[in-house]
Amino acid sequence: MTSKSQTKCEECSEIVGTRRFCVNCGKPNSEFVQETPSSKEDFKILFSRTLYPYCLISCIFCCPVSLRVTTKRIDTASGCCLGNEDTLDIRRIKDIGFDRSCFQMCINRGTITIYAADQTHSQMKISCFRAKKVFNDLRTVWNQSKMGTVIG
């Protein structure tokens, strides 16, 4: 078994390595993989979960809330069979808050409140377990994104 740097040309048996074509005969390298900028993932998923805000009633009436928080945006899907979808860009967030009671602190739960410069959903509340970690990650990403962005 040969490594990528020792790959040989099928035609002339010269070492091709990671190049696209053989330098000796010009035959395309069958093991060449071209990386495009669009194929690279330029975001990290901080939180991805389906929440049931009304416990069993959410299941009965088919109204869970699916959340996906990444370093670029917050995607939500809610309503009957997750029919309503919304996206909030991290750069559009104006303020983030975190709140929890004594009981919620004991069971590691909390509520993250996101205030955004958005006409349709200017306030979003996320109530979940391990919310403090999600809040700290989201606040870090938000602070990094607002360094070069002015929200108007």
Order of alpha helices (4+ residues) and beta strands (2+ residues): beta-alpha-beta-beta-beta-beta-alpha-beta-beta-alpha
